[in-house]
Amino acid sequence: MKSYEIVFTEFQPYLNGTKDLKDSIPSFDESIVHDLIETSIDKLSKMPTVLNIYAPAYVIGDIHGNIQDLVNILSRFHDYTTQHFLFLGDYVDRGVHSVEVMVLLLAMMCKFPNNFFMIRGNHEFAHINRLYGFYEEIMIVYRNQDLWLDFNDLFGWLPLAAVVNNQVFCVHGGLSPLLDQVESLNDLQRPIDNYDNCPLVSDLVWSDPHDQVETYADNHRGSGVLFGEVALQNFLTKNKLKIVIRAHQCMADGFSTFATNTGITVFSSSEYCRLMHNKCGVVKIFPKGRVEMFSFSADNFDVTEPKSVMVMNKNTIGMRRVIKKATLPPVNQTKNMRTPKKPMPITTKPNYSTKTIGSKIPLPHSTQASPKLPVLGRVL
């Protein structure tokens, strides 16, 4: 049996709900992991640097070693052969199950090569994951530095971006002043070991949107840039795209829109670092431009309705919010609706002389005042 089949078979009871990760987590022999890496590199090396994916597609942000949320996502959206799944990087570090996350994702990519796709985040570089948990995890579990090197060899082959349905540019971090046309990214030669001599790659995995910036500015992270709404609009217009979806930043609801609904940030690791009380976000893109944004708490992935629904504008960039239209009751129910009563006649004419200014105005129907109602604030 092939390595990815072994991994998928072991995880399948967890994906269909017959086993719980709280009771046990699958583990794999080093030889299986190594073979899975080799198989995955062979597939990744044949992919372009910019993937072209068609809707319907789920877009998933940072996982950071959160195997529970990853399994929950794959259990919740389980049609692996008709839907597409795009992961935006940062699979490792911060969490305690980075190896299991990578093994499961690689197995899904190998078993369903036309449906599962992975691009690179800033933590898929050796000098980062050497410091933030992945290296230590491998040394604890396998005690073999070579396996960590093997994983980083694989990371060098990961694509850097994707375009969904010819409308949505997907990347881990964000834009770059060095990126004019999306297609030019395919000129980059992989594998890419580091971005020391390639600021464009650094920008793609490190950049952040900022509402106080119009075009580009230095990033406080020390890598990448800050990009503003004007830069984003120019980029989308030049490339005939509608929106950008990126990850890289923790969001309270797991997702957030920015730049007047021309961008979405999605983050898919709930209870991040066990310090944040954020939710896990997932974005679904439909063929006709509908965009659904789901928000899951760590203990509840049974949510069926998206938290936010938008639709891409037909003739301009960006999205607009979908507003539910009020519906009338069925015809056969209208006869059961209450008919308003006729107003009661006024028997006595109240005295509204100038002398009553500042005093209580007589009530037309009753001499008894109604109980005071609470003052309501503004509806936001």
C-alpha positions as CSV (number, residue, x, y, z in Angstrom):
1,M,0.0,0.0,0.0
2,K,1.3,3.5,-0.9
3,S,2.3,5.8,1.9
4,Y,-0.5,8.3,1.3
5,E,-3.1,5.5,1.3
6,I,-1.7,4.2,4.7
7,V,-2.1,7.7,6.1
8,F,-5.5,8.3,4.7
9,T,-6.7,4.9,6.0
10,E,-5.5,5.7,9.5
11,F,-7.1,9.1,9.5
12,Q,-10.4,8.0,7.9
13,P,-12.2,7.0,11.1
14,Y,-11.4,10.5,12.5
15,L,-12.7,12.2,9.4
16,N,-16.0,10.3,9.5
17,G,-16.4,10.7,13.2
18,T,-16.1,7.1,14.4
19,K,-12.9,8.0,16.3
20,D,-12.0,11.1,18.3
21,L,-8.6,12.8,18.4
22,K,-9.1,13.4,22.1
23,D,-8.7,9.7,22.6
24,S,-5.8,9.0,20.2
25,I,-3.8,10.6,17.4
26,P,-2.4,8.6,14.5
27,S,1.4,8.3,14.3
28,F,3.5,7.0,11.5
29,D,6.9,5.4,11.1
30,E,9.6,7.6,9.8
31,S,9.9,5.5,6.6
32,I,6.3,6.2,5.7
33,V,6.7,9.9,6.3
34,H,9.9,10.0,4.2
35,D,8.2,8.2,1.4
36,L,5.2,10.5,1.6
37,I,7.6,13.5,1.3
38,E,9.3,12.0,-1.8
39,T,6.0,11.3,-3.5
40,S,4.7,14.8,-2.7
41,I,7.9,16.5,-4.0
42,D,7.4,14.6,-7.3
43,K,3.9,16.0,-7.6
44,L,4.7,19.6,-6.5
45,S,7.7,19.8,-8.9
46,K,5.3,19.4,-11.8
47,M,3.0,22.3,-10.6
48,P,3.3,25.9,-11.7
49,T,4.3,28.6,-9.1
50,V,0.8,30.1,-9.5
51,L,-2.0,27.5,-9.4
52,N,-5.2,27.8,-11.4
53,I,-8.1,26.4,-9.5
54,Y,-11.8,26.4,-10.3
55,A,-14.8,26.8,-8.1
56,P,-16.4,25.5,-6.0
57,A,-13.4,25.9,-3.8
58,Y,-12.8,26.1,0.0
59,V,-9.9,28.4,1.0
60,I,-8.3,27.6,4.4
61,G,-5.8,29.9,6.2
62,D,-3.1,29.2,8.8
63,I,-3.3,25.8,10.6
64,H,-0.2,26.1,12.7
65,G,-0.1,22.5,14.0
66,N,-3.8,22.4,15.0
67,I,-4.7,18.9,13.9
68,Q,-8.1,19.0,15.6
69,D,-9.3,22.0,13.5
70,L,-7.8,20.5,10.3
71,V,-9.7,17.2,10.9
72,N,-12.8,19.1,11.8
73,I,-12.6,21.1,8.5
74,L,-12.1,18.0,6.5
75,S,-15.0,16.3,8.3
76,R,-17.3,19.3,7.9
77,F,-16.6,19.7,4.2
78,H,-16.1,16.1,3.2
79,D,-16.8,15.9,-0.5
80,Y,-13.2,15.5,-1.6
81,T,-13.9,14.6,-5.3
82,T,-16.2,17.4,-6.4
83,Q,-14.9,20.4,-4.3
84,H,-11.5,22.0,-4.3
85,F,-9.5,22.7,-1.2
86,L,-6.8,25.4,-1.2
87,F,-4.6,25.8,1.9
88,L,-2.7,29.1,2.2
89,G,0.3,28.1,4.2
90,D,1.7,28.2,7.7
91,Y,1.0,24.5,8.4
92,V,3.7,24.2,11.0
93,D,5.0,25.9,14.2
94,R,3.1,27.4,17.1
95,G,0.9,24.3,17.6
96,V,2.0,20.9,18.9
97,H,0.9,18.6,16.0
98,S,2.7,20.1,13.0
99,V,4.0,16.7,11.8
100,E,0.5,15.2,11.9
101,V,-0.9,18.3,10.0
102,M,1.7,18.0,7.3
103,V,1.3,14.2,7.0
104,L,-2.4,14.4,6.6
105,L,-2.3,17.3,4.1
106,L,0.3,15.7,2.0
107,A,-1.7,12.4,2.0
108,M,-4.8,14.3,0.9
109,M,-2.9,16.1,-1.8
110,C,-1.5,12.8,-3.2
111,K,-4.7,10.9,-3.0
112,F,-6.8,13.7,-4.5
113,P,-4.3,15.5,-6.7
114,N,-7.0,17.4,-8.6
115,N,-8.8,18.6,-5.5
116,F,-6.3,19.4,-2.8
117,F,-3.7,22.2,-3.2
118,M,-1.1,23.8,-0.9
119,I,0.8,27.1,-1.2
120,R,3.6,28.4,0.9
121,G,3.6,30.5,4.0
122,N,6.3,32.3,5.9
123,H,6.7,29.4,8.3
124,E,7.5,27.0,5.5
125,F,11.1,28.4,5.5
126,A,13.8,26.6,7.4
127,H,15.1,29.6,9.3
128,I,11.6,30.2,10.7
129,N,10.4,26.7,11.5
130,R,13.8,26.0,13.1
131,L,12.9,28.5,15.9
132,Y,9.1,28.3,16.3
133,G,8.4,24.6,17.2
134,F,8.6,22.4,14.1
135,Y,12.2,21.4,14.5
136,E,11.8,20.6,18.2
137,E,8.7,18.6,17.5
138,I,10.5,16.4,14.9
139,M,13.4,15.9,17.2
140,I,11.1,14.8,20.1
141,V,9.0,12.5,17.9
142,Y,11.7,11.1,15.5
143,R,15.0,12.3,16.9
144,N,16.2,12.7,13.3
145,Q,17.3,16.1,12.0
146,D,17.3,14.7,8.4
147,L,13.5,14.4,8.5
148,W,13.3,18.1,9.3
149,L,15.6,18.8,6.3
150,D,13.4,16.6,4.1
151,F,10.3,18.6,5.0
152,N,12.1,21.8,4.2
153,D,13.2,20.4,0.9
154,L,9.5,19.8,0.2
155,F,8.6,23.4,1.3
156,G,11.0,24.7,-1.3
157,W,8.7,23.2,-4.0
158,L,5.4,24.6,-2.7
159,P,3.7,27.1,-5.1
160,L,3.5,30.7,-3.9
161,A,0.0,31.8,-5.0
162,A,-3.2,30.6,-6.7
163,V,-6.0,32.1,-8.8
164,V,-9.5,30.7,-8.2
165,N,-12.0,30.9,-11.0
166,N,-9.9,33.6,-12.8
167,Q,-11.3,36.0,-10.2
168,V,-9.6,35.5,-6.9
169,F,-5.9,36.0,-6.1
170,C,-4.9,33.8,-3.2
171,V,-1.6,34.2,-1.3
172,H,-0.3,33.7,2.2
173,G,0.8,37.2,3.1
174,G,-0.1,39.8,0.5
175,L,0.9,42.0,-2.4
176,S,4.3,43.4,-3.4
177,P,5.3,46.6,-5.2
178,L,7.5,44.2,-7.3
179,L,4.5,42.3,-8.6
180,D,2.7,43.8,-11.5
181,Q,1.3,40.8,-13.4
182,V,0.3,37.6,-11.6
183,E,1.7,35.4,-14.5
184,S,5.2,36.7,-13.9
185,L,5.4,34.6,-10.8
186,N,5.7,31.6,-13.0
187,D,9.1,32.9,-14.0
188,L,10.4,32.2,-10.5
189,Q,12.5,29.1,-10.4
190,R,11.7,26.5,-7.7
191,P,12.8,25.0,-5.4
192,I,13.3,28.2,-3.4
193,D,15.4,27.7,-0.3
194,N,15.1,31.2,1.1
195,Y,14.1,34.8,0.2
196,D,17.3,36.6,1.1
197,N,17.9,37.6,-2.5
198,C,14.3,37.7,-3.6
199,P,12.2,40.4,-1.9
200,L,9.3,39.5,-4.0
201,V,9.0,36.1,-2.4
202,S,9.4,37.8,1.0
203,D,6.6,40.1,0.3
204,L,4.2,37.4,-0.9
205,V,4.6,35.5,2.4
206,W,5.0,38.4,4.9
207,S,3.0,41.4,3.7
208,D,-0.1,42.7,5.5
209,P,-3.0,45.1,4.5
210,H,-3.2,48.4,6.4
211,D,-6.1,50.9,6.4
212,Q,-3.8,53.8,7.0
213,V,-1.7,53.1,3.9
214,E,-2.7,54.0,0.4
215,T,-0.1,52.1,-1.7
216,Y,2.9,50.6,0.1
217,A,4.9,51.2,3.3
218,D,7.5,49.4,5.5
219,N,6.2,46.5,7.6
220,H,6.7,46.5,11.3
221,R,7.4,42.8,11.1
222,G,10.7,43.6,9.5
223,S,9.8,41.6,6.4
224,G,7.3,42.2,3.6
225,V,5.4,45.4,3.2
226,L,2.2,47.0,4.3
227,F,-0.2,47.5,1.3
228,G,-3.2,49.8,1.1
229,E,-6.5,50.0,-0.7
230,V,-5.2,52.0,-3.7
231,A,-2.4,49.4,-4.3
232,L,-4.9,46.6,-4.0
233,Q,-7.4,48.2,-6.4
234,N,-4.6,48.9,-9.0
235,F,-3.4,45.3,-8.7
236,L,-6.9,43.8,-9.2
237,T,-7.7,46.1,-12.1
238,K,-4.4,45.3,-14.0
239,N,-4.9,41.6,-13.6
240,K,-8.7,41.6,-14.2
241,L,-9.4,40.1,-10.8
242,K,-12.1,40.8,-8.3
243,I,-10.7,40.2,-4.8
244,V,-7.6,39.0,-2.9
245,I,-7.8,36.3,-0.2
246,R,-4.9,36.0,2.1
247,A,-4.1,34.5,5.6
248,H,-1.2,35.4,7.9
249,Q,-3.1,37.2,10.6
250,C,-5.3,35.9,13.4
251,M,-8.9,37.1,13.2
252,A,-11.4,36.9,16.0
253,D,-14.1,35.3,13.8
254,G,-11.6,33.4,11.7
255,F,-12.1,35.9,8.8
256,S,-12.4,39.6,8.1
257,T,-12.8,41.7,5.0
258,F,-10.7,44.8,4.3
259,A,-10.1,47.5,1.7
260,T,-13.8,48.1,1.0
261,N,-14.6,44.4,0.5
262,T,-11.8,43.9,-2.1
263,G,-9.9,41.6,0.3
264,I,-10.5,38.8,2.8
265,T,-8.2,37.6,5.6
266,V,-8.9,34.0,6.6
267,F,-7.3,32.2,9.6
268,S,-8.1,28.6,10.3
269,S,-6.6,27.7,13.7
270,S,-9.0,28.4,16.6
271,E,-7.8,29.2,20.1
272,Y,-4.5,30.2,18.5
273,C,-1.4,29.3,20.7
274,R,-3.9,28.5,23.4
275,L,-3.8,32.2,24.3
276,M,-6.3,33.7,21.8
277,H,-10.0,33.0,21.9
278,N,-10.4,33.3,18.1
279,K,-12.5,31.1,15.9
280,C,-11.6,29.0,12.9
281,G,-12.5,30.6,9.5
282,V,-13.2,28.9,6.1
283,V,-14.1,30.7,2.9
284,K,-16.0,29.1,0.1
285,I,-16.0,30.4,-3.4
286,F,-18.9,29.4,-5.8
287,P,-18.7,29.3,-9.6
288,K,-21.0,32.3,-10.1
289,G,-19.2,34.6,-7.7
290,R,-20.9,33.9,-4.4
291,V,-18.5,34.0,-1.4
292,E,-19.5,32.4,1.9
293,M,-17.5,32.9,5.1
294,F,-17.8,30.3,7.9
295,S,-16.8,30.8,11.5
296,F,-16.3,27.8,13.8
297,S,-15.5,27.8,17.5
298,A,-13.1,25.1,18.7
299,D,-15.9,23.0,20.2
300,N,-18.6,23.5,17.6
301,F,-18.1,22.7,13.9
302,D,-21.8,21.8,13.4
303,V,-22.6,25.3,12.1
304,T,-24.5,24.9,8.9
305,E,-25.0,28.6,7.9
306,P,-22.1,30.9,6.9
307,K,-21.6,33.9,9.2
308,S,-21.3,36.2,6.2
309,V,-22.3,36.0,2.5
310,M,-21.1,38.3,-0.3
311,V,-21.1,38.2,-4.0
312,M,-18.5,39.5,-6.4
313,N,-19.4,42.6,-8.4
314,K,-20.0,41.8,-12.1
315,N,-18.6,44.9,-13.7
316,T,-16.2,46.2,-11.0
317,I,-13.7,44.9,-8.5
318,G,-14.7,43.9,-5.0
319,M,-17.8,42.3,-3.4
320,R,-21.2,43.4,-2.1
321,R,-23.0,42.0,0.8
322,V,-26.0,39.7,0.1
323,I,-29.1,41.1,1.8
324,K,-31.9,38.6,2.4
325,K,-35.2,39.8,0.8
326,A,-38.3,39.9,3.0
327,T,-40.8,37.3,1.9
328,L,-44.6,37.4,2.1
329,P,-46.5,34.6,3.7
330,P,-48.0,31.9,1.5
331,V,-51.4,32.8,0.0
332,N,-53.2,30.2,2.0
333,Q,-52.0,31.8,5.2
334,T,-53.1,35.4,4.5
335,K,-56.7,34.7,5.6
336,N,-55.4,33.7,9.1
337,M,-53.6,37.0,9.6
338,R,-55.1,39.4,12.1
339,T,-57.0,42.4,10.7
340,P,-56.2,45.7,12.4
341,K,-59.0,47.0,14.6
342,K,-60.6,50.4,13.8
343,P,-59.4,53.2,15.9
344,M,-61.6,54.1,18.9
345,P,-63.6,57.4,18.5
346,I,-62.5,60.3,20.6
347,T,-65.5,61.1,22.9
348,T,-64.1,64.3,24.4
349,K,-62.0,66.9,22.8
350,P,-58.7,67.4,24.7
351,N,-57.8,70.9,25.6
352,Y,-54.6,71.9,23.8
353,S,-54.5,75.5,24.8
354,T,-51.3,77.4,25.3
355,K,-51.7,77.0,29.0
356,T,-50.9,73.3,28.7
357,I,-47.4,73.9,27.5
358,G,-45.0,72.3,29.9
359,S,-47.8,70.3,31.5
360,K,-49.0,66.8,30.7
361,I,-51.0,66.4,27.5
362,P,-54.3,64.7,28.1
363,L,-54.5,61.1,26.8
364,P,-57.2,60.7,24.1
365,H,-58.4,57.2,25.1
366,S,-57.7,56.8,28.7
367,T,-57.0,58.9,31.7
368,Q,-54.4,56.3,32.8
369,A,-50.9,56.8,31.4
370,S,-49.0,53.8,29.9
371,P,-46.1,52.3,31.8
372,K,-42.8,53.9,30.9
373,L,-40.8,51.9,28.3
374,P,-37.0,51.7,28.3
375,V,-35.2,54.0,26.0
376,L,-33.6,52.0,23.2
377,G,-30.1,52.9,21.8
378,R,-29.1,53.0,18.2
379,V,-29.3,49.8,16.2
380,L,-25.8,49.2,14.7
